[in-house]
Amino acid sequence: METVDICRACGLVQRVGQLQPGAAAACHRCGWIVSEHKADSLARTAAFSLAALILYIPANVYPILRMNYYGAHSENTIWGGCVNLFRDGQWVVAAVVFFCSIVIPLCKLLGLSSLVVTAHLGFARHQRERTWIYRLIEVIGPWAMLDVFLLAVLVALVKFKEIATVLPGPGLLAFTAVVVLTILASSSFDPKLIWEQQRKPS
């Protein structure tokens, strides 16, 4: 079945035939990828999402940083950091860290999981709502703040090197894995699968 697609690079409207899994169609004018059929989209998205959900628990339970300051030992988790920021009056920073490090990753994983399940079961209803979920996942994706978070940890490691011993904890590795796996899951999902059942003849 042919579809009409618009090239995001040059704006050319063109017809694209049905693609085989793993194939992509290039723009006739500029060569930009107009459409692609991701191979094993549901399986790869489900695998990445499940792995991220499993690691989400240790990422929030285990300490992110371990610090030794003149014999005093302390460990900090993401949630503990949010609580400390809130107690110190840094409500805005605490809210940003809470939503970007705890709420948004979980919402992305739950949204991707629901899209995978409904597409696998062949649900032919609520395609518009499911498309909104996918668009929301794409919008909130950059707010995972992996680069900012890791930069903050790096600054702490450098700044406190002379007066304290600061070491990354197991929670940091789990948190990094969650963010990377979530990015892979989001990029693996093919949104065309949401509308596939509607295009099939009844």
Secondary structure, DSSP 4 states (H G I P E B T S, - for coil): --EEEE-TTT--EEEE-PPPTT-EEE-TTT--EEEE--TTHHHHHHHHHHHHHHHHHHHHHS-SEEEEETTEEEEE-HHHHHHHHHHTT-HHHHHHHHIIIIIHHHHHHHHHHHHHHHHHHT--S-HHHHHHHHHHHHHHGGGG-HHHHHHHHHHHHHHTTTT-EEEE-HHHHHHHHHHHHHHHHHHH--GGGGSHHHHS--
